[in-house]
Amino acid sequence: MRAVVTPEDATQALEDSRHHVVVVYKHSPICDLSARAHDEMNAFLDAAPAAVDVRIVDVLSSRPASQRFEAQTGVRHESPQVLVLRDGDVVWNASHRRITAQAVAEALAL
């Protein structure tokens, strides 16, 4: 997972999604649900092709980046949260216990 640290990184992820699918995982390092979701994202990555572009946002240390995603996509911020971006838009999102390796893999098959 590649870190999204600044608002500009978030904008770049959205721009990159115009060329290929980008998966954004919003993570809180102090949340038990985020820890479980992080495990699910790692399980997803273990099974996914190497070319899958997954980015991670630490919502505590990189709050402005997380807020940029909300402002540019219109999807209300939650943590943990996964956004699947395609052509500059969110085509799928999930939060909390809905984040599973299988759900993310199925979302990429949309």
ABEGO torsion letter per residue (X at the ends): XBBBABAAAAAAAAAAAAABBBBBBBBBAABAAAAAAAAAAAAAAAABBAABBBBBBBAAAAAAAAAAAAAAAGBBBBOBBBBBBBGGBBABBBBEAABBAAAAAAAAAX
